[in-house]
Amino acid sequence: MQKNAFYNDLSDTNKYIIKCCFFIFFVNGIYAMVFGSILPLLSSAYQLNDLVSGMLISSHQIGNLIAGLLAGILPIYLGKKNSILFLSSFVVVGFLLIITTGQPWLLLAAFFFTGISRGSISNFNNKVVNDISNSSPTASNLLHSLFAVGALISPFLVIVTTKLFGVNGWRVTGIIIIILILISQFMFSRMPIDEEKPKKNKTTIKKNYEFFKNKYFLITVVILFFYLCAEATITGFIVKYFVDSTIMTVLQAQIVSSVLWLAILVGRLGCIFFGHFLKKSHLLLLISVGASMFYFFLLNVTNYSLILLIIFGLGVSMGGIYPTAMTIAGSSIKEYPMAIGWLLILGGIGGIAMPTITGILSDQFGIFAGMAAIIVAIVIMLIGVMAYALIEKNNKV
C-alpha cells in the first residue's frame, strides 16, 4: 500500500525541491494551455490565415516532442541544472517573439521554442519528483494536478487581461508568463541538484539505453502512447464534435470542454487522496476501464445533461492515468538518465499522430467516424494496463 504522506518523509532539501517543481509545473500548465485562448486574438492582430494558425500549434507540439530527447541527453554532458536553465529559457524568447512580430516564420520558431521549454520542464520535473519521492503515485498525481490547475487558470488569465487592456490583453498575458518563467528560472538556479557528469564512453552510452529491455518501461510506453492518442484528440476535438454533430451550441460545447478539464483535475486529486487504498496496478486498471466505458457512452448519447455527467466521469477516469502510468517505469527513470526523455518522445508521437488521423477520417467519413477511431487507442491502452496488472499479479505468486 502506497503512503499518502510521502512529503513528511523527505529531507528539508528535497522538500524545497518538491515545492519548486510543483510551482514550476503549475506555471508550465498556464503557458502550455494558453495558446488555444490567444491564438484567435493573435491571428486577428497579425492577419494570419487558418493554415498558418494550425502550423503554429503543430510547431509547438514538434518542439515539445524534440524536447524529450534533448532533455534526456543534455544533462549527461552539461549537468541537470545547466541543461534545464538553458532549455527552459527558450520559452522567454518564444513569447517575446510572439508579442512583437507577426512574421509567420518567426512565429513558427517562437511556438517551436515554447514547445522545447514545455517538454524539457515536463521531463525535468517528472524525473526529479519521481527520484526524490521514490516513485510515489501521490507525488506524481499532485504534480500533474498542479499542471491541470494552471491549465484551468490559463483562459481566465486571457479573459482578465483582455478586459483590462483590450486588444493588447493577450500581449500582457505573454508578459505575465515571461515573468512567471523568470521566477521559475530563479528557482531552478537555487535547487541543490547533483551535477555529476557521467564519463562519455561507449560503456556509459550502452548502459543508458538498456532501459529498452525493461518490460515495465515498454509497458509504460504502450500505455502512454495510446493514452496520449486519446487525450490529445478528445481535448482537441470535443467542441468541434458536438457542434458539427449539431448536438449542442458552441457555448454548450465550450462548457463541456471546461467540465472535462475540471474533471481531469478532480481525477488526479482523487488518485492522491484515495489511491493509497489500492495497489498501483488495481488503481490503473480501475480508471482505465472507467475511461473506456465513459467514452463509449459519450459517443452514444445526445442529451445535454447526461453528456455533462458522462464527460465528468470520463475526465475523472482519465485524470490519473498519465501520472500513475509514469510511475510504472520508475526504476528505469531513476537509473537511466534518458529513460524519461524517451517516454515523453514515444508517448508524444501518439499525441501528434492521432489528431491528424481523426482529422483525415472526419474529412472522409464525418466527425463521428473520426471520434469513434479513438476507441481503438483506448482499447489498446487498456490491454497494456491489463498486461501490467497480470505481471504484477504473477510477481506476487
C-alpha positions in Angstrom: 0.0 0.0 0.0 1.4 3.4 -1.0 1.9 6.0 1.7 -0.2 9.1 1.1 2.1 11.4 3.2 5.2 11.0 1.1 6.2 14.6 1.8 6.7 14.1 5.5 9.4 11.5 4.8 11.5 13.9 2.7 14.6 15.8 3.9 14.4 19.6 4.1 16.4 19.8 0.9 14.1 17.5 -1.0 11.0 19.3 0.4 12.4 22.5 -1.1 13.0 20.8 -4.5 9.5 19.3 -4.5 7.9 22.8 -3.8 9.9 24.3 -6.6 8.9 21.5 -9.1 5.2 21.9 -8.1 5.3 25.7 -8.7 7.2 25.4 -11.9 4.8 22.8 -13.3 1.9 25.0 -12.4 3.4 27.7 -14.5 4.0 25.2 -17.2 0.3 24.4 -17.2 -0.6 28.0 -17.6 1.5 28.7 -20.7 1.2 25.2 -22.3 -2.6 25.7 -22.5 -2.7 29.4 -23.2 -2.4 29.1 -27.0 -5.9 27.9 -27.6 -7.1 31.1 -25.9 -4.7 33.6 -27.5 -4.5 32.1 -31.0 -7.7 33.7 -32.3 -6.5 37.1 -30.9 -3.0 36.7 -32.2 -4.3 35.6 -35.7 -6.6 38.7 -35.8 -3.8 41.0 -34.8 -1.3 39.7 -37.3 -3.9 38.8 -40.0 -2.9 35.1 -40.1 -4.9 32.6 -42.1 -6.1 29.3 -40.7 -3.3 27.3 -42.3 -0.6 29.4 -40.5 -2.6 29.2 -37.2 -2.7 25.4 -37.4 1.0 25.2 -38.3 1.8 27.3 -35.2 0.2 24.7 -32.9 1.9 21.9 -34.8 5.3 23.7 -34.4 4.7 23.9 -30.6 3.9 20.1 -30.5 7.0 19.3 -32.5 9.2 21.3 -30.1 7.5 19.6 -27.2 8.4 16.2 -28.8 12.0 17.0 -29.6 12.5 18.4 -26.1 12.0 14.9 -24.7 15.2 13.8 -26.5 17.2 16.9 -25.7 16.3 16.9 -22.1 17.3 13.3 -21.8 20.7 13.7 -23.5 22.0 17.2 -22.5 22.2 16.5 -18.7 24.7 13.8 -19.4 27.1 16.4 -20.9 26.0 19.7 -19.3 24.6 18.6 -15.9 21.0 18.7 -14.8 20.9 22.3 -13.7 22.7 23.9 -16.6 20.5 21.9 -19.0 17.2 22.9 -17.6 18.2 26.5 -17.3 19.2 26.5 -20.9 16.2 24.7 -22.3 13.6 26.5 -20.1 14.9 29.9 -21.3 13.6 29.1 -24.8 10.0 30.0 -23.8 11.1 33.5 -22.8 12.5 34.1 -26.3 9.3 32.4 -27.8 6.9 34.7 -26.0 9.0 37.8 -26.8 8.7 37.0 -30.5 5.0 36.2 -30.2 4.2 39.6 -28.7 6.4 41.6 -31.0 6.3 40.1 -34.5 3.7 38.9 -36.9 6.2 37.4 -39.4 5.0 33.8 -39.9 8.4 32.2 -40.0 9.4 33.9 -36.8 6.2 32.9 -35.2 6.7 29.3 -36.2 10.1 29.5 -34.5 8.6 31.1 -31.5 6.0 28.4 -31.0 8.7 25.8 -31.5 10.7 27.4 -28.8 7.8 27.3 -26.3 7.4 23.6 -27.1 11.1 23.0 -26.4 10.7 24.6 -22.9 7.4 22.9 -22.2 8.8 19.4 -22.9 12.1 20.0 -21.1 10.4 21.2 -18.0 8.0 18.3 -18.1 10.9 15.9 -18.5 12.9 17.5 -15.6 10.0 17.8 -13.1 8.7 14.2 -13.8 12.2 12.8 -13.3 13.1 14.8 -10.2 9.8 14.2 -8.4 10.0 10.5 -9.3 13.5 10.2 -8.0 13.2 12.0 -4.7 9.7 10.6 -3.9 10.8 7.0 -4.6 8.3 6.7 -7.5 5.3 7.8 -5.3 2.0 7.9 -7.3 0.8 10.5 -4.9 3.7 12.8 -5.7 3.2 12.3 -9.5 -0.5 12.9 -9.3 -0.1 16.0 -7.3 2.5 17.3 -9.7 0.2 16.8 -12.7 -2.8 18.1 -10.7 -1.0 21.5 -10.4 -0.4 21.4 -14.2 -4.2 21.0 -14.6 -4.8 23.9 -12.2 -2.5 26.0 -14.4 -4.3 24.9 -17.5 -7.7 25.8 -15.9 -6.5 29.3 -14.9 -4.9 30.0 -18.3 -8.1 31.0 -20.3 -9.3 33.1 -17.4 -5.9 35.0 -17.4 -6.5 35.9 -21.0 -10.1 37.0 -20.3 -9.0 39.3 -17.4 -6.1 40.9 -19.4 -8.3 41.4 -22.4 -10.9 43.0 -20.2 -8.3 45.3 -18.7 -6.1 46.1 -21.7 -8.4 45.5 -24.7 -6.9 44.2 -27.9 -3.4 44.1 -26.4 -4.6 42.0 -23.5 -3.1 38.8 -25.0 0.3 40.6 -25.1 0.0 41.4 -21.4 -0.7 37.7 -20.8 2.5 36.9 -22.6 4.4 39.4 -20.4 2.9 37.8 -17.3 4.0 34.4 -18.5 7.5 35.6 -19.1 7.7 37.0 -15.6 6.5 33.7 -14.2 9.1 31.8 -16.2 11.8 34.1 -14.9 10.7 33.3 -11.4 10.9 29.6 -12.3 14.4 30.1 -13.7 15.4 31.6 -10.4 14.0 28.6 -8.6 15.9 26.2 -10.9 19.1 28.0 -10.2 18.6 27.7 -6.5 17.9 23.9 -6.5 20.6 21.8 -4.8 20.9 19.3 -7.7 23.6 16.8 -8.2 25.7 18.0 -11.2 27.8 14.8 -11.6 28.6 14.2 -15.3 29.0 10.6 -16.4 32.0 9.8 -18.5 31.5 9.9 -22.2 32.4 6.5 -23.3 30.8 3.6 -25.1 30.0 1.6 -21.9 28.1 4.5 -20.4 26.1 5.1 -23.6 25.3 1.5 -23.9 24.1 1.4 -20.3 21.9 4.5 -20.9 19.8 2.6 -23.4 19.4 -0.7 -21.5 16.0 0.5 -20.3 14.6 -0.5 -23.6 15.0 -4.1 -22.4 12.9 -3.4 -19.3 9.4 -4.8 -19.5 8.0 -2.1 -17.2 9.4 0.6 -19.4 8.0 -1.0 -22.6 4.5 -1.4 -21.0 4.6 2.3 -19.9 5.4 3.3 -23.5 2.4 1.4 -24.8 0.1 2.9 -22.1 1.3 6.5 -22.5 1.4 6.3 -26.4 -2.3 5.3 -26.7 -3.4 7.3 -23.7 -2.0 10.5 -25.3 -3.6 9.4 -28.6 -6.9 9.6 -26.8 -6.3 12.6 -24.6 -4.9 14.9 -27.3 -7.8 14.1 -29.7 -10.6 14.2 -27.1 -9.5 17.6 -25.6 -8.8 19.0 -29.1 -11.9 17.8 -31.0 -14.6 17.6 -28.3 -16.0 21.1 -29.0 -15.9 20.5 -32.8 -17.5 17.1 -32.5 -20.6 18.3 -30.6 -21.0 21.4 -32.7 -20.5 19.7 -36.1 -22.9 16.9 -35.0 -25.5 19.6 -34.1 -25.8 18.0 -30.6 -25.2 21.4 -28.9 -24.3 25.0 -29.5 -20.8 26.4 -29.4 -21.3 27.8 -25.9 -22.7 24.5 -24.6 -19.7 22.6 -26.1 -17.3 25.0 -24.5 -18.9 24.4 -21.1 -18.5 20.6 -21.8 -14.8 21.2 -22.5 -14.4 23.1 -19.3 -16.1 20.4 -17.3 -13.7 17.8 -18.9 -10.6 19.7 -17.6 -12.2 20.2 -14.2 -12.9 16.5 -14.0 -9.4 15.7 -15.0 -8.2 17.8 -12.1 -10.6 16.0 -9.8 -9.4 12.6 -11.0 -5.8 13.5 -10.3 -6.7 14.8 -6.8 -8.8 11.7 -6.2 -5.8 9.4 -7.0 -3.8 11.4 -4.4 -6.4 11.1 -1.6 -7.9 7.7 -2.3 -5.3 5.9 -4.4 -3.3 4.7 -1.4 -6.1 2.3 -0.6 -5.4 0.4 -3.8 -2.4 -1.2 -5.3 -1.0 0.8 -8.2 -2.0 -1.9 -10.8 -5.5 -2.1 -9.4 -5.9 1.7 -9.4 -4.7 2.0 -13.0 -6.9 -0.8 -14.2 -10.0 0.7 -12.5 -9.6 4.2 -14.0 -8.6 2.8 -17.4 -11.8 0.6 -17.5 -13.8 3.7 -16.4 -12.3 5.8 -19.2 -13.1 3.2 -21.8 -16.7 2.8 -20.6 -17.4 6.5 -20.3 -16.0 7.3 -23.7 -18.2 4.6 -25.3 -21.2 6.1 -23.6 -20.3 9.6 -24.7 -20.5 8.6 -28.4 -23.9 7.1 -27.9 -25.7 9.9 -26.0 -27.2 13.2 -27.3 -28.9 14.5 -24.1 -27.0 17.6 -22.8 -27.4 16.9 -19.1 -26.5 13.3 -19.5 -23.4 14.3 -21.6 -22.3 16.6 -18.8 -22.4 13.6 -16.3 -20.6 11.3 -18.7 -17.9 13.8 -19.6 -17.3 14.4 -15.9 -16.9 10.6 -15.4 -14.6 10.4 -18.4 -12.4 13.2 -17.1 -12.2 11.8 -13.6 -11.2 8.4 -15.1 -8.6 10.0 -17.4 -7.1 12.3 -14.8 -4.9 9.7 -13.0 -3.9 7.5 -15.9 -0.8 9.5 -17.2 0.8 10.3 -13.8 0.1 6.8 -12.4 1.4 5.1 -15.6 4.6 7.2 -15.3 5.4 5.5 -12.0 5.4 2.0 -13.6 8.8 2.8 -15.2 10.0 4.5 -12.0 13.1 2.3 -11.6 14.2 2.9 -15.2 13.6 6.6 -14.9 15.7 6.7 -11.8 18.6 4.5 -13.1 18.9 5.7 -16.7 19.1 9.5 -17.5 17.5 9.2 -20.9 14.5 6.9 -20.0 12.2 9.8 -19.1 13.1 11.6 -22.4 12.2 8.5 -24.5 9.0 8.0 -22.6 7.9 11.6 -23.4 9.1 11.3 -27.0 7.3 8.0 -27.8 4.2 9.0 -25.9 4.2 12.4 -27.6 4.2 10.8 -31.0 0.8 9.4 -30.1 -0.5 12.8 -29.1 0.6 14.2 -32.5 -0.5 11.4 -34.8 -4.0 10.6 -33.5 -5.5 14.1 -34.0 -4.2 14.0 -37.6 -5.8 10.6 -38.2 -9.0 11.8 -36.6 -9.0 14.8 -38.9 -8.5 12.7 -42.0 -11.3 10.3 -41.1 -13.5 13.3 -40.2 -13.0 14.8 -43.7 -13.6 11.5 -45.4 -16.4 9.9 -43.3 -17.7 12.6 -40.9 -16.7 13.7 -37.4 -18.3 10.8 -35.7 -16.1 8.3 -37.6 -13.0 10.4 -36.5 -14.0 10.4 -32.9 -15.0 6.7 -32.9 -11.5 5.8 -34.1 -10.3 6.9 -30.6 -11.9 3.8 -29.2 -9.1 1.7 -30.9 -6.5 3.7 -29.0 -8.3 3.4 -25.7 -8.7 -0.4 -26.1 -5.0 -0.9 -26.8 -4.2 1.3 -23.8 -6.5 -0.9 -21.7 -4.7 -4.0 -23.0 -1.4 -2.5 -21.9 -2.8 -1.8 -18.4 -4.2 -5.3 -18.1 -0.7 -6.7 -19.1 0.9 -4.7 -16.3 -1.7 -5.9 -13.8 -1.1 -9.5 -14.8 2.6 -9.2 -14.5 2.2 -7.7 -11.0 -0.1 -10.5 -10.0 2.3 -13.1 -11.2 5.1 -11.5 -9.4 3.2 -11.8 -6.1 2.5 -15.5 -6.6 
